[in-house]
Amino acid sequence: MNVAILAGGGATRLGGLEKGLLNICGKRSIERLLCTFHDCKTVIVCRNYEQTKLYSDMATAIADRYINSGPLAGIHAALDYFKSRALVVAVDMPFVKRAVAEAIYGEAKKSNADALIPVWSDGKKEPLLACYSYSAIKEIEKSLVRGEKKIMTPVQGLERVIFYPVEKLKGVDRELVSFFNVNTPEDVRRAEEICSLTDLEGE
């Protein structure tokens, strides 16, 4: 499984802290994800070359080609790196379960999807815990060249897009903690609660 951890976010609501180095339950967020995907082909995608220096001793780290273009540029860089299908995971999602990742990746591969994006019952999409095929890179690049940053803009131009119900993943992640984002100080506190209430070891 090809896995791209997007580490480029600026974490403005956390005072500009480096999200990947944020201590979550005694372990840095990036370390939690690298542990989860320890036997996968993994790359850390950074916003620029300077940021790669923070992570290059942990795993292969690459920089966005389209600077200041948000996570869409990270997805582009990941696909350009792997030249193949890749699972995309945001670094601020420290509780991603391996079984959830494998379900998303496996379903995308089985369906030969250009993109497989989990979606909640209220319509909210999770494009930063999703799987993208290399076939999506052309549409993504078109958007980036035009200065567009919204992930769903190029996705709408793809032929084979699957919006996968998040609820289907409850069988392997009962509380759906895989989709928990750490964006604010309150989220950090909530993360500690999740650690105390959930057995996360080995996931």
C-alpha positions in Angstrom: 0.0 0.0 0.0 1.3 3.4 -1.0 0.7 6.0 1.8 1.3 9.7 1.6 1.2 11.6 4.9 0.4 15.3 4.2 2.3 17.4 6.8 2.1 20.8 5.1 -0.7 22.5 7.0 0.2 25.7 8.8 -1.8 25.0 12.0 -2.9 28.6 12.5 -5.5 27.6 15.1 -2.7 25.9 17.1 -0.5 29.0 17.0 1.6 27.8 14.1 2.8 24.7 15.8 4.1 21.9 13.6 1.2 19.5 13.6 3.3 16.4 12.8 5.5 17.1 15.9 2.6 17.7 18.2 2.6 15.3 21.2 -0.5 13.2 21.2 -0.8 10.7 24.0 2.9 10.6 24.6 3.9 10.2 20.9 4.3 12.7 18.1 1.5 12.6 15.6 3.8 11.8 12.7 5.3 8.9 14.7 1.8 7.5 15.4 1.1 7.4 11.6 4.5 6.1 10.7 4.0 3.3 13.2 0.6 2.5 11.8 2.0 2.3 8.2 5.4 0.9 9.2 5.5 -1.8 6.5 4.0 0.4 3.7 5.6 2.5 1.0 5.3 5.8 2.9 6.2 9.3 2.0 5.8 12.5 4.0 4.6 15.4 1.9 5.7 18.8 3.0 4.7 22.4 2.0 8.3 23.4 1.0 11.9 22.2 1.1 12.5 23.8 4.5 9.8 21.7 6.1 11.2 18.5 4.7 14.3 19.0 6.9 12.0 18.4 10.0 11.0 14.9 8.8 13.7 13.6 6.5 15.3 11.6 9.3 12.0 9.7 9.9 11.0 8.7 6.4 11.3 9.9 2.8 10.1 13.5 2.7 9.2 15.5 -0.4 8.0 19.0 -1.0 5.0 20.3 -2.9 5.8 21.4 -6.5 3.0 24.0 -6.3 3.9 26.1 -3.3 1.2 27.7 -1.1 -1.5 25.7 -2.8 -2.8 23.7 0.2 -3.5 20.0 0.5 -4.4 19.7 -3.1 -0.7 20.3 -3.9 0.2 17.6 -1.4 -2.0 15.1 -3.2 -0.5 16.1 -6.5 3.1 15.7 -5.1 2.2 12.3 -3.7 0.8 11.0 -7.0 3.7 12.4 -8.8 6.0 10.6 -6.4 4.4 7.2 -6.5 3.2 7.3 -10.1 0.5 5.0 -8.8 -2.5 4.8 -6.5 -2.0 6.3 -3.1 -3.8 6.6 0.2 -3.7 10.1 1.4 -3.7 10.8 5.2 -3.5 14.2 6.9 -0.8 14.4 9.6 -3.4 15.9 12.0 -5.4 12.6 12.0 -3.3 10.7 14.5 -5.8 7.9 15.2 -6.1 6.4 11.7 -6.6 2.7 12.0 -4.8 0.4 9.7 -7.9 -1.6 8.9 -9.7 1.6 7.9 -6.9 2.6 5.6 -6.8 -0.9 4.0 -10.6 -0.8 3.5 -10.4 2.5 1.7 -7.4 1.5 -0.4 -8.7 -1.9 -1.2 -12.1 -0.7 -2.3 -10.5 2.0 -4.5 -8.3 -0.7 -6.1 -11.1 -3.2 -6.6 -13.4 -0.5 -8.1 -10.5 1.0 -10.2 -11.6 4.4 -8.9 -9.9 7.6 -9.9 -10.8 8.7 -6.3 -12.5 7.1 -3.4 -13.5 9.6 -0.7 -15.3 8.7 2.5 -18.5 10.7 3.1 -20.7 11.1 6.2 -24.4 10.8 6.2 -24.8 14.6 6.3 -22.8 14.9 3.1 -19.5 16.0 4.7 -16.6 14.5 2.7 -13.2 13.3 4.0 -10.8 14.0 1.1 -7.7 13.9 3.5 -8.3 10.2 4.4 -9.0 9.0 1.0 -7.5 7.1 -2.0 -6.5 8.7 -5.3 -5.3 7.0 -8.5 -2.5 8.3 -10.6 -5.1 8.8 -13.3 -6.4 11.8 -11.2 -3.1 13.8 -11.5 -4.0 15.6 -14.7 -7.2 17.1 -13.4 -5.5 18.0 -10.2 -2.7 19.7 -12.0 -5.1 21.7 -14.2 -6.7 23.0 -11.0 -3.4 23.9 -9.5 -2.2 25.7 -12.6 -5.4 27.8 -12.5 -4.7 28.6 -8.8 -7.6 26.6 -7.5 -7.0 25.0 -4.1 -10.3 23.1 -3.3 -9.8 19.4 -3.5 -13.3 18.7 -4.7 -12.9 20.9 -7.8 -10.7 18.5 -9.8 -12.5 15.5 -8.3 -15.6 16.7 -10.0 -13.8 16.3 -13.3 -12.8 12.7 -12.8 -14.7 9.8 -14.4 -14.7 7.2 -11.6 -15.3 8.8 -8.3 -16.7 6.8 -5.3 -18.1 8.5 -2.3 -17.8 5.7 0.3 -20.2 5.9 3.3 -18.2 6.4 6.5 -20.7 4.2 8.4 -19.5 1.2 6.5 -16.1 1.5 8.3 -17.7 1.1 11.7 -17.0 -2.6 11.5 -13.2 -1.9 11.8 -13.4 1.4 13.7 -16.5 1.4 15.9 -16.1 5.0 17.2 -14.7 6.2 13.8 -11.7 7.8 15.6 -9.8 7.5 12.4 -11.5 10.7 11.2 -10.6 12.7 14.2 -8.7 15.9 13.4 -6.5 17.9 15.7 -6.9 21.5 14.7 -7.4 23.4 18.0 -6.2 23.3 21.6 -9.6 21.8 22.5 -8.9 19.0 20.0 -5.6 18.3 21.7 -7.5 17.8 25.0 -10.1 15.7 23.3 -7.3 13.5 21.8 -6.1 12.8 25.3 -9.6 11.7 26.2 -9.7 9.4 23.2 -6.4 7.8 24.2 -7.8 7.1 27.7 -11.0 5.6 26.4 -9.8 3.7 23.4 -7.3 0.9 23.0 -5.1 2.3 20.2 -2.1 0.1 20.6 -1.0 -1.7 17.6 -3.2 0.2 15.2 
